[in-house]
Amino acid sequence: MMASKFYQKMAIQGFSLLEVLVALAVLAIALATVIKVTGYYAENARYLRDKTLAHWVAMNVLTDLQVKDKWLDLGNQEGTATMAGREWYWIVHVVETPDEDLRRLEVQVYYRRQDPEPVTKLEGFIANSWVPEDEMLLF
């Protein structure tokens, strides 16, 4: 009977101030962790989106140069492209290869012209489609 009155008295009293403060501290730490992880997730999603869009710009520039079937001079070419409502800046470095009829193209895509590091880089090749008449194969 004595134990029963003790439990009734405890049920009426509720939580102590210390218990409430400990519970609030645990809740605050948990919520802060959730907010921090959500921030990291959002930043990572933005980075992956931008990296993907920049890579698509680089692939478009490289494909455009390859399809034009024009022999490119050594050096740099630059321009801009619009992808997903954003203006991207690109530079193509045309580099010599050991094969005189082959050039390496290094495409770099930037957020802005003044950025020190590109968002992405892509390399490809372009062949000289001109063939001297004496080397032509006639069927």
Biotite code that builds the C-alpha atoms (Angstrom):
import biotite.structure as struc

atoms = struc.array([
    struc.Atom([0.000, 0.000, 0.000], chain_id="A", res_id=1, res_name="MET", atom_name="CA", element="C"),
    struc.Atom([2.853, 2.333, 0.784], chain_id="A", res_id=2, res_name="MET", atom_name="CA", element="C"),
    struc.Atom([4.452, 1.769, -2.644], chain_id="A", res_id=3, res_name="ALA", atom_name="CA", element="C"),
    struc.Atom([1.175, 2.593, -4.359], chain_id="A", res_id=4, res_name="SER", atom_name="CA", element="C"),
    struc.Atom([0.966, 6.054, -2.693], chain_id="A", res_id=5, res_name="LYS", atom_name="CA", element="C"),
    struc.Atom([4.593, 6.713, -3.663], chain_id="A", res_id=6, res_name="PHE", atom_name="CA", element="C"),
    struc.Atom([3.877, 6.050, -7.344], chain_id="A", res_id=7, res_name="TYR", atom_name="CA", element="C"),
    struc.Atom([0.724, 8.191, -7.244], chain_id="A", res_id=8, res_name="GLN", atom_name="CA", element="C"),
    struc.Atom([2.690, 11.060, -5.740], chain_id="A", res_id=9, res_name="LYS", atom_name="CA", element="C"),
    struc.Atom([5.415, 10.701, -8.442], chain_id="A", res_id=10, res_name="MET", atom_name="CA", element="C"),
    struc.Atom([2.817, 10.645, -11.221], chain_id="A", res_id=11, res_name="ALA", atom_name="CA", element="C"),
    struc.Atom([1.289, 13.897, -10.024], chain_id="A", res_id=12, res_name="ILE", atom_name="CA", element="C"),
    struc.Atom([4.620, 15.711, -9.685], chain_id="A", res_id=13, res_name="GLN", atom_name="CA", element="C"),
    struc.Atom([5.770, 15.242, -13.336], chain_id="A", res_id=14, res_name="GLY", atom_name="CA", element="C"),
    struc.Atom([9.323, 15.897, -14.541], chain_id="A", res_id=15, res_name="PHE", atom_name="CA", element="C"),
    struc.Atom([11.905, 17.856, -12.640], chain_id="A", res_id=16, res_name="SER", atom_name="CA", element="C"),
    struc.Atom([13.542, 20.936, -14.158], chain_id="A", res_id=17, res_name="LEU", atom_name="CA", element="C"),
    struc.Atom([16.805, 19.060, -14.581], chain_id="A", res_id=18, res_name="LEU", atom_name="CA", element="C"),
    struc.Atom([15.126, 16.265, -16.569], chain_id="A", res_id=19, res_name="GLU", atom_name="CA", element="C"),
    struc.Atom([13.452, 18.806, -18.853], chain_id="A", res_id=20, res_name="VAL", atom_name="CA", element="C"),
    struc.Atom([16.755, 20.624, -19.455], chain_id="A", res_id=21, res_name="LEU", atom_name="CA", element="C"),
    struc.Atom([18.574, 17.377, -20.272], chain_id="A", res_id=22, res_name="VAL", atom_name="CA", element="C"),
    struc.Atom([15.801, 16.407, -22.712], chain_id="A", res_id=23, res_name="ALA", atom_name="CA", element="C"),
    struc.Atom([15.958, 19.838, -24.393], chain_id="A", res_id=24, res_name="LEU", atom_name="CA", element="C"),
    struc.Atom([19.748, 19.611, -24.687], chain_id="A", res_id=25, res_name="ALA", atom_name="CA", element="C"),
    struc.Atom([19.529, 16.199, -26.361], chain_id="A", res_id=26, res_name="VAL", atom_name="CA", element="C"),
    struc.Atom([16.835, 17.487, -28.724], chain_id="A", res_id=27, res_name="LEU", atom_name="CA", element="C"),
    struc.Atom([18.882, 20.585, -29.595], chain_id="A", res_id=28, res_name="ALA", atom_name="CA", element="C"),
    struc.Atom([21.963, 18.497, -30.416], chain_id="A", res_id=29, res_name="ILE", atom_name="CA", element="C"),
    struc.Atom([19.910, 16.138, -32.574], chain_id="A", res_id=30, res_name="ALA", atom_name="CA", element="C"),
    struc.Atom([18.251, 19.001, -34.478], chain_id="A", res_id=31, res_name="LEU", atom_name="CA", element="C"),
    struc.Atom([21.585, 20.767, -35.022], chain_id="A", res_id=32, res_name="ALA", atom_name="CA", element="C"),
    struc.Atom([23.003, 17.567, -36.507], chain_id="A", res_id=33, res_name="THR", atom_name="CA", element="C"),
    struc.Atom([20.004, 17.166, -38.813], chain_id="A", res_id=34, res_name="VAL", atom_name="CA", element="C"),
    struc.Atom([20.360, 20.769, -40.021], chain_id="A", res_id=35, res_name="ILE", atom_name="CA", element="C"),
    struc.Atom([24.096, 20.350, -40.631], chain_id="A", res_id=36, res_name="LYS", atom_name="CA", element="C"),
    struc.Atom([23.629, 17.114, -42.600], chain_id="A", res_id=37, res_name="VAL", atom_name="CA", element="C"),
    struc.Atom([20.848, 18.697, -44.657], chain_id="A", res_id=38, res_name="THR", atom_name="CA", element="C"),
    struc.Atom([23.162, 21.606, -45.489], chain_id="A", res_id=39, res_name="GLY", atom_name="CA", element="C"),
    struc.Atom([25.908, 19.229, -46.621], chain_id="A", res_id=40, res_name="TYR", atom_name="CA", element="C"),
    struc.Atom([23.399, 17.320, -48.741], chain_id="A", res_id=41, res_name="TYR", atom_name="CA", element="C"),
    struc.Atom([22.152, 20.509, -50.429], chain_id="A", res_id=42, res_name="ALA", atom_name="CA", element="C"),
    struc.Atom([25.711, 21.706, -51.127], chain_id="A", res_id=43, res_name="GLU", atom_name="CA", element="C"),
    struc.Atom([26.679, 18.321, -52.571], chain_id="A", res_id=44, res_name="ASN", atom_name="CA", element="C"),
    struc.Atom([23.576, 18.270, -54.788], chain_id="A", res_id=45, res_name="ALA", atom_name="CA", element="C"),
    struc.Atom([24.453, 21.754, -56.108], chain_id="A", res_id=46, res_name="ARG", atom_name="CA", element="C"),
    struc.Atom([28.059, 20.697, -56.784], chain_id="A", res_id=47, res_name="TYR", atom_name="CA", element="C"),
    struc.Atom([26.973, 17.566, -58.678], chain_id="A", res_id=48, res_name="LEU", atom_name="CA", element="C"),
    struc.Atom([24.407, 19.525, -60.704], chain_id="A", res_id=49, res_name="ARG", atom_name="CA", element="C"),
    struc.Atom([26.971, 22.148, -61.725], chain_id="A", res_id=50, res_name="ASP", atom_name="CA", element="C"),
    struc.Atom([29.617, 19.533, -62.497], chain_id="A", res_id=51, res_name="LYS", atom_name="CA", element="C"),
    struc.Atom([27.145, 17.626, -64.708], chain_id="A", res_id=52, res_name="THR", atom_name="CA", element="C"),
    struc.Atom([26.013, 20.760, -66.561], chain_id="A", res_id=53, res_name="LEU", atom_name="CA", element="C"),
    struc.Atom([29.612, 21.876, -67.120], chain_id="A", res_id=54, res_name="ALA", atom_name="CA", element="C"),
    struc.Atom([30.497, 18.425, -68.455], chain_id="A", res_id=55, res_name="HIS", atom_name="CA", element="C"),
    struc.Atom([27.566, 18.605, -70.883], chain_id="A", res_id=56, res_name="TRP", atom_name="CA", element="C"),
    struc.Atom([28.824, 22.013, -72.069], chain_id="A", res_id=57, res_name="VAL", atom_name="CA", element="C"),
    struc.Atom([32.304, 20.532, -72.612], chain_id="A", res_id=58, res_name="ALA", atom_name="CA", element="C"),
    struc.Atom([30.874, 17.570, -74.533], chain_id="A", res_id=59, res_name="MET", atom_name="CA", element="C"),
    struc.Atom([28.786, 19.921, -76.715], chain_id="A", res_id=60, res_name="ASN", atom_name="CA", element="C"),
    struc.Atom([31.808, 22.117, -77.503], chain_id="A", res_id=61, res_name="VAL", atom_name="CA", element="C"),
    struc.Atom([34.000, 19.110, -78.295], chain_id="A", res_id=62, res_name="LEU", atom_name="CA", element="C"),
    struc.Atom([31.333, 17.464, -80.457], chain_id="A", res_id=63, res_name="THR", atom_name="CA", element="C"),
    struc.Atom([30.674, 20.724, -82.291], chain_id="A", res_id=64, res_name="ASP", atom_name="CA", element="C"),
    struc.Atom([34.368, 21.072, -83.162], chain_id="A", res_id=65, res_name="LEU", atom_name="CA", element="C"),
    struc.Atom([34.599, 17.434, -84.260], chain_id="A", res_id=66, res_name="GLN", atom_name="CA", element="C"),
    struc.Atom([31.483, 17.615, -86.443], chain_id="A", res_id=67, res_name="VAL", atom_name="CA", element="C"),
    struc.Atom([32.529, 20.826, -88.211], chain_id="A", res_id=68, res_name="LYS", atom_name="CA", element="C"),
    struc.Atom([35.273, 18.810, -89.901], chain_id="A", res_id=69, res_name="ASP", atom_name="CA", element="C"),
    struc.Atom([37.627, 21.806, -89.882], chain_id="A", res_id=70, res_name="LYS", atom_name="CA", element="C"),
    struc.Atom([41.357, 21.451, -89.223], chain_id="A", res_id=71, res_name="TRP", atom_name="CA", element="C"),
    struc.Atom([42.102, 23.578, -86.171], chain_id="A", res_id=72, res_name="LEU", atom_name="CA", element="C"),
    struc.Atom([45.221, 25.679, -85.720], chain_id="A", res_id=73, res_name="ASP", atom_name="CA", element="C"),
    struc.Atom([47.324, 25.157, -82.597], chain_id="A", res_id=74, res_name="LEU", atom_name="CA", element="C"),
    struc.Atom([46.492, 27.499, -79.728], chain_id="A", res_id=75, res_name="GLY", atom_name="CA", element="C"),
    struc.Atom([43.398, 28.488, -77.788], chain_id="A", res_id=76, res_name="ASN", atom_name="CA", element="C"),
    struc.Atom([39.805, 29.115, -78.697], chain_id="A", res_id=77, res_name="GLN", atom_name="CA", element="C"),
    struc.Atom([37.280, 30.476, -76.249], chain_id="A", res_id=78, res_name="GLU", atom_name="CA", element="C"),
    struc.Atom([33.613, 31.220, -76.073], chain_id="A", res_id=79, res_name="GLY", atom_name="CA", element="C"),
    struc.Atom([30.440, 30.974, -74.054], chain_id="A", res_id=80, res_name="THR", atom_name="CA", element="C"),
    struc.Atom([27.546, 28.557, -74.023], chain_id="A", res_id=81, res_name="ALA", atom_name="CA", element="C"),
    struc.Atom([24.180, 28.614, -72.325], chain_id="A", res_id=82, res_name="THR", atom_name="CA", element="C"),
    struc.Atom([23.099, 25.507, -70.450], chain_id="A", res_id=83, res_name="MET", atom_name="CA", element="C"),
    struc.Atom([20.169, 25.275, -68.015], chain_id="A", res_id=84, res_name="ALA", atom_name="CA", element="C"),
    struc.Atom([19.657, 29.026, -68.033], chain_id="A", res_id=85, res_name="GLY", atom_name="CA", element="C"),
    struc.Atom([23.255, 29.777, -67.074], chain_id="A", res_id=86, res_name="ARG", atom_name="CA", element="C"),
    struc.Atom([26.064, 31.243, -69.143], chain_id="A", res_id=87, res_name="GLU", atom_name="CA", element="C"),
    struc.Atom([29.220, 29.068, -69.087], chain_id="A", res_id=88, res_name="TRP", atom_name="CA", element="C"),
    struc.Atom([32.669, 30.173, -70.257], chain_id="A", res_id=89, res_name="TYR", atom_name="CA", element="C"),
    struc.Atom([34.850, 27.650, -72.095], chain_id="A", res_id=90, res_name="TRP", atom_name="CA", element="C"),
    struc.Atom([38.403, 27.458, -73.414], chain_id="A", res_id=91, res_name="ILE", atom_name="CA", element="C"),
    struc.Atom([39.702, 24.880, -75.905], chain_id="A", res_id=92, res_name="VAL", atom_name="CA", element="C"),
    struc.Atom([43.451, 24.262, -76.017], chain_id="A", res_id=93, res_name="HIS", atom_name="CA", element="C"),
    struc.Atom([44.432, 22.750, -79.373], chain_id="A", res_id=94, res_name="VAL", atom_name="CA", element="C"),
    struc.Atom([47.612, 20.741, -78.818], chain_id="A", res_id=95, res_name="VAL", atom_name="CA", element="C"),
    struc.Atom([49.923, 18.979, -81.252], chain_id="A", res_id=96, res_name="GLU", atom_name="CA", element="C"),
    struc.Atom([50.284, 15.172, -81.148], chain_id="A", res_id=97, res_name="THR", atom_name="CA", element="C"),
    struc.Atom([53.021, 12.896, -82.507], chain_id="A", res_id=98, res_name="PRO", atom_name="CA", element="C"),
    struc.Atom([50.714, 12.155, -85.467], chain_id="A", res_id=99, res_name="ASP", atom_name="CA", element="C"),
    struc.Atom([50.717, 15.237, -87.716], chain_id="A", res_id=100, res_name="GLU", atom_name="CA", element="C"),
    struc.Atom([47.138, 14.512, -88.845], chain_id="A", res_id=101, res_name="ASP", atom_name="CA", element="C"),
    struc.Atom([45.758, 14.388, -85.312], chain_id="A", res_id=102, res_name="LEU", atom_name="CA", element="C"),
    struc.Atom([45.203, 17.163, -82.771], chain_id="A", res_id=103, res_name="ARG", atom_name="CA", element="C"),
    struc.Atom([44.297, 16.872, -79.098], chain_id="A", res_id=104, res_name="ARG", atom_name="CA", element="C"),
    struc.Atom([41.557, 19.178, -77.835], chain_id="A", res_id=105, res_name="LEU", atom_name="CA", element="C"),
    struc.Atom([41.462, 20.071, -74.135], chain_id="A", res_id=106, res_name="GLU", atom_name="CA", element="C"),
    struc.Atom([38.120, 21.670, -73.218], chain_id="A", res_id=107, res_name="VAL", atom_name="CA", element="C"),
    struc.Atom([37.884, 23.517, -69.901], chain_id="A", res_id=108, res_name="GLN", atom_name="CA", element="C"),
    struc.Atom([34.584, 24.939, -68.649], chain_id="A", res_id=109, res_name="VAL", atom_name="CA", element="C"),
    struc.Atom([34.358, 27.744, -66.067], chain_id="A", res_id=110, res_name="TYR", atom_name="CA", element="C"),
    struc.Atom([31.570, 29.476, -64.148], chain_id="A", res_id=111, res_name="TYR", atom_name="CA", element="C"),
    struc.Atom([33.065, 32.862, -64.993], chain_id="A", res_id=112, res_name="ARG", atom_name="CA", element="C"),
    struc.Atom([35.900, 34.041, -67.225], chain_id="A", res_id=113, res_name="ARG", atom_name="CA", element="C"),
    struc.Atom([38.019, 35.154, -64.241], chain_id="A", res_id=114, res_name="GLN", atom_name="CA", element="C"),
    struc.Atom([37.751, 31.880, -62.266], chain_id="A", res_id=115, res_name="ASP", atom_name="CA", element="C"),
    struc.Atom([41.169, 30.323, -61.579], chain_id="A", res_id=116, res_name="PRO", atom_name="CA", element="C"),
    struc.Atom([40.028, 26.680, -61.751], chain_id="A", res_id=117, res_name="GLU", atom_name="CA", element="C"),
    struc.Atom([37.657, 25.071, -64.269], chain_id="A", res_id=118, res_name="PRO", atom_name="CA", element="C"),
    struc.Atom([34.521, 23.264, -63.142], chain_id="A", res_id=119, res_name="VAL", atom_name="CA", element="C"),
    struc.Atom([35.367, 20.403, -65.472], chain_id="A", res_id=120, res_name="THR", atom_name="CA", element="C"),
    struc.Atom([37.891, 19.334, -68.114], chain_id="A", res_id=121, res_name="LYS", atom_name="CA", element="C"),
    struc.Atom([37.387, 17.086, -71.123], chain_id="A", res_id=122, res_name="LEU", atom_name="CA", element="C"),
    struc.Atom([39.838, 15.851, -73.736], chain_id="A", res_id=123, res_name="GLU", atom_name="CA", element="C"),
    struc.Atom([39.206, 14.608, -77.227], chain_id="A", res_id=124, res_name="GLY", atom_name="CA", element="C"),
    struc.Atom([40.824, 14.361, -80.641], chain_id="A", res_id=125, res_name="PHE", atom_name="CA", element="C"),
    struc.Atom([40.188, 15.682, -84.105], chain_id="A", res_id=126, res_name="ILE", atom_name="CA", element="C"),
    struc.Atom([41.635, 14.234, -87.298], chain_id="A", res_id=127, res_name="ALA", atom_name="CA", element="C"),
    struc.Atom([42.690, 16.055, -90.430], chain_id="A", res_id=128, res_name="ASN", atom_name="CA", element="C"),
    struc.Atom([40.240, 14.779, -93.025], chain_id="A", res_id=129, res_name="SER", atom_name="CA", element="C"),
    struc.Atom([42.160, 16.254, -95.944], chain_id="A", res_id=130, res_name="TRP", atom_name="CA", element="C"),
    struc.Atom([44.061, 13.554, -97.836], chain_id="A", res_id=131, res_name="VAL", atom_name="CA", element="C"),
    struc.Atom([46.627, 14.381, -100.541], chain_id="A", res_id=132, res_name="PRO", atom_name="CA", element="C"),
    struc.Atom([45.548, 13.332, -104.029], chain_id="A", res_id=133, res_name="GLU", atom_name="CA", element="C"),
    struc.Atom([48.440, 10.885, -104.473], chain_id="A", res_id=134, res_name="ASP", atom_name="CA", element="C"),
    struc.Atom([47.421, 9.060, -101.266], chain_id="A", res_id=135, res_name="GLU", atom_name="CA", element="C"),
    struc.Atom([43.712, 8.776, -102.134], chain_id="A", res_id=136, res_name="MET", atom_name="CA", element="C"),
    struc.Atom([42.302, 5.312, -102.502], chain_id="A", res_id=137, res_name="LEU", atom_name="CA", element="C"),
    struc.Atom([40.008, 5.036, -105.491], chain_id="A", res_id=138, res_name="LEU", atom_name="CA", element="C"),
    struc.Atom([37.694, 2.074, -105.714], chain_id="A", res_id=139, res_name="PHE", atom_name="CA", element="C"),
])
